[in-house]
Amino acid sequence: MLKEATDIQEQIKTDYEHLHACPEVGFELTKTRAYVKKRLLEMGYQPMDCGKSGIVAIAGNADTGKSFLLRADMDALHIKEEADVSFRSTNGNMHACGHDAHTAMLLGAAKIIKYHEQELGGLVKFMFQPAEEILEGARDMIAKGVLGQPKVDGAMMVHVMTGVPLKTGTIIVSAPGVSAPAADFFEIKIKGKGCHGSMPHMGVDPLTAAAHIIIALQEIQAREMSVFNKGALTIGALEGADVANAIPDAVILKGSMRAFDEDVRNHMKKRLTEIAENVARAFRAEAVVTYTGGAPTLVNDRELSEKTGIWLKETLGEDMVIRSQDMPGQSGGGSEDFAYVSHEVPTIMVALAAGDSRDGYEHPLHHPQMRLDTKAFVYGVAALAEVAMRHVKV
């Protein structure tokens, strides 16, 4: 698989650079979807629409054996790119999370698997997914039947990482259990009473209440959670106040929370609502909490995790594959809506080192100057193709 991936390395790079140069966000992926469909048609697939803007392609025959799903997300972020690359985006969006690489690698795996289609002994389904960054795309495609018709009995995804001191091309196989935390996005609307800034006694200041709510929410982690319970709560935006000499009627706090345990997640959500409502009330204001989106924990299947580690060491070499449990500390805190798939079928998530910080790739994902080392992509393509083909043959 690694040799076959290396043979198509230039095409993988071409796909990546094309996708990188025209990033689109959420479900609005007109150019991205057109390109992916064109490439699949060139390989001999019959791509099918799934959900709002997902794409599905199938290789093999489900009647003869197992079926396995490979997934890539296609959407970008509202980040203005500053990376010094010839194919830099100029439309105000950026593939700062590497979804362009994920899509290019899955196209590469699809090409290899199509070549071996008669040898599969089962079926491989390719899931090109929108709207991962807003944690909505996977759920939408599941609702439209991506895991059925025919039913899959296993799934895999690869996520690139950069700005870390790991040899380019290294694969990190997730340990059994949770590898990505649950996420919840929320808004807290704090209603007061607007007035002139010179007469604060005539109004109810929602900004004061907002400030105290932000501080009070830190107590959830500091005083209500054990050191063994991992979670994060972030307020990232305060909207509604932009006049220096006026108190607004209302302001909105926007934030997110993460937790590796569903009980911790539920506790944080309950306490956030209680604290926001009661602190606001103490300052004569009113707080209304709305949860705007999220995803559950991503759970890795034990058997699939163990087999993936064995298969990839045989394919890529012992020194190119690491188990996440052998790495110091928590591998990461980013959530992933592939979690919805992991709650339906046995799933494995692997990470691909695609930017060694010791070689000049110092910026992490979601940074406007983030870059990826394209030499890593052949390892991701080989990993996807190998696991899928081995799984359907077992």
C-alpha positions in Angstrom: 0.0 0.0 0.0 2.8 2.5 0.8 4.4 1.9 -2.6 1.1 2.3 -4.4 0.4 5.5 -2.5 3.9 6.7 -3.4 3.2 6.0 -7.0 0.3 8.5 -7.0 2.0 11.0 -4.7 1.9 13.8 -7.3 -1.8 13.4 -7.9 -2.5 13.5 -4.1 -0.5 16.7 -3.9 -2.4 18.2 -6.9 -5.7 17.4 -5.3 -4.6 18.9 -2.0 -3.3 22.1 -3.5 -6.5 22.6 -5.6 -8.8 22.0 -2.6 -6.6 24.2 -0.4 -6.8 27.2 -2.8 -10.6 27.3 -2.8 -11.8 26.6 0.8 -15.5 26.6 1.5 -17.3 26.3 4.9 -20.2 24.5 6.5 -22.6 22.9 4.1 -21.8 25.4 1.3 -19.3 23.4 -0.6 -20.2 23.9 -4.3 -16.7 24.0 -5.8 -15.3 21.4 -3.4 -18.1 18.9 -4.1 -17.8 19.4 -7.9 -14.1 18.7 -7.8 -14.5 15.6 -5.6 -17.2 14.2 -7.8 -15.1 14.9 -10.9 -12.2 13.0 -9.5 -14.3 10.0 -8.4 -15.9 9.8 -11.8 -12.4 9.8 -13.4 -11.6 6.7 -11.2 -14.7 4.9 -12.4 -16.9 5.5 -9.3 -20.6 6.6 -9.4 -20.6 9.3 -6.7 -24.0 9.8 -4.9 -25.3 12.8 -3.0 -26.0 12.2 0.7 -27.7 14.7 2.9 -27.3 18.5 2.4 -23.9 18.3 0.7 -22.2 15.0 1.4 -20.9 12.6 -1.2 -20.7 8.8 -1.0 -18.9 6.3 -3.3 -18.7 2.5 -3.1 -16.2 -0.1 -4.2 -16.7 -3.8 -4.1 -19.8 -5.9 -3.3 -21.5 -6.1 0.1 -23.0 -9.5 -0.7 -19.6 -11.2 -0.5 -18.3 -10.1 2.9 -17.9 -7.3 5.3 -18.3 -3.6 4.6 -16.1 -0.8 5.9 -16.4 3.0 5.8 -13.6 5.6 5.3 -14.4 9.2 6.0 -12.9 12.6 5.1 -14.3 16.0 6.0 -14.3 18.7 3.3 -15.1 22.0 5.0 -12.8 24.9 6.0 -12.8 27.7 8.5 -13.5 31.4 8.4 -9.8 32.3 8.9 -7.9 34.6 6.6 -4.8 32.6 5.5 -1.3 34.0 6.1 0.7 30.9 5.2 3.6 31.5 2.7 2.5 28.9 0.1 2.0 29.4 -3.7 -1.6 27.9 -3.5 -2.7 30.2 -0.6 -6.4 30.9 -0.3 -7.6 34.4 -1.1 -11.3 34.2 -0.4 -11.2 34.8 3.4 -11.6 31.2 4.3 -8.8 28.7 5.1 -8.2 25.0 5.3 -6.6 25.6 8.7 -7.7 22.2 10.1 -6.3 20.1 7.2 -9.6 18.9 5.8 -8.2 19.5 2.3 -5.5 16.9 3.1 -8.2 14.5 4.5 -10.1 14.8 1.3 -7.1 14.4 -0.9 -5.9 11.4 1.0 -9.3 9.7 0.8 -9.3 10.3 -3.0 -5.9 8.7 -3.1 -7.2 5.7 -1.1 -10.2 5.5 -3.4 -8.0 5.2 -6.4 -5.9 2.4 -4.9 -8.9 0.5 -3.7 -10.6 0.8 -7.1 -7.6 -0.8 -8.6 -8.0 -3.7 -6.2 -11.7 -3.8 -6.3 -11.9 -7.4 -7.6 -9.8 -8.6 -4.7 -11.8 -6.9 -1.9 -14.0 -9.7 -0.8 -16.3 -7.1 0.6 -17.4 -3.5 0.3 -15.6 -0.2 1.0 -17.7 3.0 1.3 -16.2 6.4 1.0 -17.8 9.2 3.0 -17.0 12.8 2.0 -18.5 14.9 4.7 -19.4 18.6 5.0 -19.8 20.8 8.1 -17.4 19.0 10.5 -16.2 22.4 11.9 -19.8 23.1 13.1 -20.3 19.5 14.2 -23.3 18.9 12.0 -22.2 17.1 8.9 -21.8 13.6 10.1 -25.2 13.6 11.9 -26.8 14.9 8.7 -25.3 12.1 6.6 -26.2 9.4 9.1 -29.8 10.6 9.1 -29.7 10.2 5.3 -28.4 6.6 5.5 -24.7 6.8 5.0 -24.2 3.9 7.4 -26.8 1.7 5.6 -27.8 0.8 2.1 -25.7 -1.3 2.5 -24.9 -1.4 6.2 -21.3 -0.9 7.2 -19.8 -2.8 10.1 -16.8 -0.6 10.8 -15.4 2.9 10.1 -12.1 4.8 10.1 -10.9 8.4 9.8 -7.5 10.0 9.6 -6.8 13.5 11.1 -3.6 15.4 10.3 -1.6 17.2 13.0 1.1 19.7 12.6 3.3 21.9 14.8 4.4 18.9 16.9 7.8 17.3 17.3 7.0 14.0 15.5 8.6 12.6 12.4 6.5 13.3 9.3 4.3 10.4 8.3 4.1 9.0 11.8 0.7 7.4 12.5 -0.8 7.6 16.0 -3.5 4.9 16.6 -6.0 5.8 19.2 -6.3 3.5 22.2 -9.7 1.8 22.9 -12.2 4.2 24.4 -12.6 7.9 24.1 -10.1 9.8 22.0 -12.0 13.0 21.4 -14.2 14.9 23.9 -17.8 15.7 23.6 -18.5 19.3 22.7 -21.3 21.7 23.3 -21.6 25.2 21.9 -23.8 27.6 23.8 -25.1 31.2 23.9 -26.0 33.1 27.1 -28.3 36.1 26.4 -28.2 38.5 29.2 -31.1 40.9 29.2 -30.9 44.2 31.1 -32.3 47.7 30.5 -30.5 50.2 28.3 -29.8 53.7 29.3 -27.4 56.6 28.9 -23.9 56.0 30.3 -24.1 59.0 32.5 -27.2 57.7 34.3 -26.5 54.0 35.1 -29.0 54.0 37.9 -31.7 54.3 35.3 -31.0 51.0 33.7 -29.8 47.4 34.4 -26.4 46.8 33.1 -26.1 43.4 31.3 -22.3 43.9 30.8 -21.7 43.9 34.6 -23.8 40.7 34.9 -21.9 39.2 31.9 -18.5 39.9 33.6 -19.5 38.2 36.8 -21.0 35.2 34.9 -17.7 34.7 33.1 -15.8 34.7 36.4 -18.3 32.5 38.2 -18.2 29.9 35.4 -14.5 29.2 36.1 -15.6 27.8 39.5 -17.1 24.7 37.8 -13.6 23.5 36.9 -11.8 24.9 39.8 -14.1 23.8 42.6 -16.7 21.3 41.4 -14.6 18.8 39.3 -12.0 16.3 40.5 -8.5 16.6 39.1 -9.2 13.2 37.4 -12.2 14.7 35.5 -11.0 16.5 32.3 -13.1 19.3 30.9 -12.8 22.7 29.4 -15.2 25.7 29.4 -14.4 28.7 27.2 -16.2 32.0 26.6 -15.0 33.1 23.2 -17.3 36.0 22.3 -19.2 38.9 23.9 -21.6 40.6 21.5 -24.1 43.5 21.7 -22.1 46.3 23.2 -20.4 48.8 20.9 -21.2 52.3 22.2 -18.9 53.9 24.7 -21.4 56.1 26.4 -24.5 53.8 26.6 -25.6 50.7 28.5 -27.1 48.2 26.1 -30.4 46.4 26.6 -28.8 43.0 26.2 -25.5 41.3 25.4 -24.7 37.7 24.3 -21.9 35.5 25.5 -20.9 32.7 23.2 -18.7 29.7 24.2 -18.0 26.0 24.2 -17.3 23.2 26.6 -15.5 19.9 26.2 -15.6 16.8 28.4 -14.2 13.2 28.0 -17.0 11.8 30.1 -20.7 12.1 29.5 -21.5 12.5 33.3 -19.0 15.3 33.5 -20.5 16.8 30.3 -24.0 16.8 31.8 -22.8 18.3 35.1 -21.1 21.1 33.3 -24.1 21.9 31.2 -26.4 21.8 34.3 -24.2 24.1 36.4 -23.5 26.5 33.5 -27.3 27.2 33.3 -27.7 27.5 37.0 -24.8 29.9 37.5 -25.7 32.1 34.5 -29.3 32.4 35.6 -28.6 33.1 39.2 -25.7 35.4 38.8 -27.7 37.5 36.3 -30.6 37.6 38.8 -28.2 38.9 41.5 -27.5 41.9 39.2 -31.2 42.5 38.4 -30.7 41.0 34.9 -32.1 37.9 33.2 -30.0 35.2 31.5 -31.2 32.7 29.0 -28.9 29.8 28.0 -29.3 28.1 24.6 -27.2 25.2 23.4 -26.6 25.7 19.7 -24.8 22.5 18.7 -22.4 19.8 19.7 -21.2 16.2 19.4 -20.8 13.3 21.8 -17.5 11.6 22.7 -15.6 9.7 20.0 -15.2 6.1 21.1 -12.7 3.8 19.6 -13.4 0.1 19.3 -11.0 -2.2 21.2 -10.6 -4.9 18.5 -10.4 -2.4 15.7 -7.8 -0.4 17.5 -5.6 -3.4 18.2 -5.9 -4.7 14.6 -5.2 -1.3 13.1 -2.0 -1.0 15.1 -0.8 -4.4 13.9 -1.8 -3.9 10.3 -0.2 -0.5 10.0 3.1 -1.6 11.6 3.3 -4.3 9.0 2.6 -1.8 6.2 4.4 1.3 7.3 7.1 -0.1 9.6 7.4 -0.5 13.3 9.0 3.0 13.8 6.2 4.8 11.9 3.3 3.7 14.1 2.6 4.8 17.7 -0.2 3.8 20.1 -1.7 6.9 21.7 -1.5 5.2 25.1 2.3 5.2 24.7 2.5 9.0 24.2 2.8 11.2 27.3 -0.2 13.2 28.3 -3.6 13.6 26.6 -3.3 13.5 22.8 -5.6 16.4 22.2 -8.8 18.2 23.2 -10.4 18.9 19.9 -13.9 17.5 19.3 -14.8 15.6 16.2 -18.3 14.9 14.8 -17.2 11.5 13.5 -18.1 10.7 17.1 -21.7 10.2 15.9 -20.4 7.4 13.6 -18.5 5.9 16.6 -21.8 5.5 18.5 -23.3 3.5 15.7 -20.6 1.2 14.4 -17.1 0.0 15.6 -14.7 2.9 14.8 -11.1 3.8 14.8 -9.6 7.3 14.7 -5.9 7.7 13.8 -3.7 10.9 13.6 -1.1 11.6 11.0 1.9 13.7 11.8 2.1 16.1 8.9 4.4 18.9 10.1 7.4 18.3 12.4 7.9 21.4 14.5 11.6 20.7 14.4 11.6 21.1 10.6 10.0 24.5 10.5 6.3 23.5 10.8 5.9 25.5 14.0 2.3 26.6 13.7 -0.6 24.3 14.9 -3.9 23.6 13.4 -6.4 26.6 13.2 -3.5 29.0 13.0 -3.5 31.4 10.0 0.1 30.5 9.1 -0.4 26.7 9.5 1.3 24.6 6.9 1.3 20.8 6.2 4.2 18.7 5.0 2.8 17.0 1.9 5.3 14.1 2.2 3.1 12.8 5.0 0.1 12.2 2.8 1.3 8.9 1.3 1.3 7.4 4.8 -2.3 8.6 5.4 -3.4 7.1 2.0 -1.7 3.8 2.7 -3.2 3.6 6.2 -6.7 4.2 4.9 -6.4 1.7 2.1 -4.7 -0.9 4.2 -7.1 -0.9 7.1 -10.2 -1.0 4.8 -8.9 -3.8 2.6 -7.7 -5.9 5.5 -11.0 -5.4 7.4 -13.2 -6.6 4.5 -11.0 -9.6 3.9 -11.1 -10.8 7.5 
